Amino acid sequence: MSVTTDKPTAADKLREALALHPASTAAELAEISGLSRATITKQLAVLQKAGHATAAGGSCNGRRGRPASRWSLTGHIERPRLRPGELDGLVYEYVRSLDAPVSPTAVGKALDRSAGAVANCMGRLASAGQLKQTSAKPRRCEAA
């Protein structure tokens, strides 16, 4: 009997990186997602052709050559259904990337997930000591 595990695809990893880090360059997305630069470039072309990603010109920042394009998701794309426990990781990484306390509603909007599910997740993460609740009403949390 063989057991198969559904690993996230390169496209899934790229979409997640773009959702958490909009206006990133291909090099930044490669570092964030752990994918190769070539894979990122190919997947960005696929997303752009399907109308799910857009590139905007970047600044040279005093460097020579063509400025790197900054990539972002466009509109609503069909997102894969999360497996049990996956939302915890997404929420934790997003809250950890911020410098200020954040509400479940704001996290839900940023991740395109239900605010109720995010609130439950933030409660679990606070109980586990990964997040610290900074206020009860309105509920806000920050990384511990």
C-alpha positions in Angstrom: 0.0 0.0 0.0 1.5 3.3 -1.0 0.8 6.6 0.8 0.9 9.8 -1.2 1.3 13.2 0.4 0.2 16.3 -1.4 3.2 18.6 -1.4 2.6 22.3 -2.3 3.5 22.9 -6.0 5.9 25.6 -7.1 2.9 27.6 -8.2 1.3 27.3 -4.7 4.6 28.4 -3.1 4.9 31.3 -5.5 1.2 32.4 -4.9 1.8 32.3 -1.1 5.0 34.3 -1.4 3.2 36.9 -3.6 0.2 37.1 -1.2 2.5 37.7 1.8 5.0 39.9 0.0 3.4 41.9 -2.9 5.6 44.1 -5.1 8.6 41.8 -4.8 11.2 41.1 -7.4 11.8 37.6 -8.9 15.0 37.4 -6.9 13.2 38.3 -3.6 10.4 35.8 -4.4 13.0 33.1 -5.0 14.6 33.8 -1.6 11.2 33.9 0.2 9.8 30.7 -1.4 12.9 28.6 -1.5 12.4 28.0 -5.2 15.1 28.6 -7.9 15.1 31.9 -9.8 14.4 30.0 -13.1 11.3 28.3 -11.6 10.1 31.6 -10.3 10.5 33.3 -13.7 8.7 30.5 -15.4 5.8 30.5 -12.9 5.5 34.3 -13.0 5.1 34.1 -16.8 2.3 31.5 -16.4 0.5 33.6 -13.8 0.9 36.8 -15.9 -0.4 35.0 -19.1 -3.5 33.8 -17.1 -4.0 37.4 -15.8 -3.3 36.5 -12.1 0.0 38.5 -11.7 1.2 41.8 -12.9 4.7 43.3 -13.2 5.5 46.9 -12.5 8.8 48.6 -13.3 11.1 49.0 -10.3 13.7 51.6 -9.5 17.4 51.3 -10.3 18.5 52.4 -6.8 21.7 53.8 -8.3 22.5 50.6 -10.0 23.3 50.1 -13.7 21.1 48.2 -16.1 17.4 47.6 -16.3 15.5 47.9 -13.1 13.9 44.7 -11.7 10.2 44.3 -12.2 8.1 44.2 -9.0 5.4 41.4 -9.1 2.0 41.4 -7.4 -1.1 39.2 -7.7 -4.1 40.7 -9.5 -7.6 40.4 -8.4 -9.0 37.2 -7.0 -7.5 33.9 -8.0 -8.7 30.5 -7.0 -6.7 29.4 -4.0 -6.1 25.8 -2.9 -8.0 24.5 0.1 -5.8 24.3 3.1 -5.2 21.1 4.9 -5.7 21.0 8.7 -3.1 23.1 10.5 -1.9 24.9 7.4 -3.6 28.2 8.3 -1.7 28.3 11.6 1.6 28.6 9.7 0.3 31.2 7.3 -1.1 33.4 10.1 2.0 33.1 12.2 4.3 34.0 9.3 2.2 37.0 8.4 1.9 38.3 12.0 5.6 37.8 12.5 6.4 39.9 9.4 4.6 42.9 10.9 6.0 45.4 13.4 2.7 46.2 15.1 -0.2 44.3 16.7 -2.8 43.2 14.1 -6.5 42.2 14.2 -7.9 38.9 12.9 -9.9 40.9 10.3 -6.8 42.6 8.9 -4.9 39.2 8.8 -8.0 37.6 7.1 -8.1 40.3 4.4 -4.4 40.1 3.8 -4.4 36.3 3.4 -7.8 36.2 1.7 -9.1 33.9 4.5 -12.1 34.0 6.8 -11.7 36.4 9.7 -13.5 33.9 12.0 -11.1 31.1 11.0 -8.1 33.5 11.5 -9.5 34.6 14.9 -9.7 31.0 16.0 -6.2 30.3 14.7 -4.8 33.4 16.4 -6.4 32.1 19.7 -4.7 28.8 19.3 -1.3 30.4 18.5 -1.7 32.7 21.5 -2.4 29.7 23.8 0.6 27.9 22.4 2.8 31.0 23.1 3.6 31.8 19.5 1.5 35.0 19.5 0.9 37.5 22.3 -2.5 39.0 22.6 -2.0 42.8 23.1 -5.7 43.8 23.6 -8.9 41.9 24.1 -11.3 44.4 22.6 -10.6 44.8 19.8 -8.6 41.6 19.7 -5.1 42.2 18.5 -2.0 40.0 18.5 1.7 40.3 17.8 4.5 37.8 17.5 5.7 36.6 20.9 
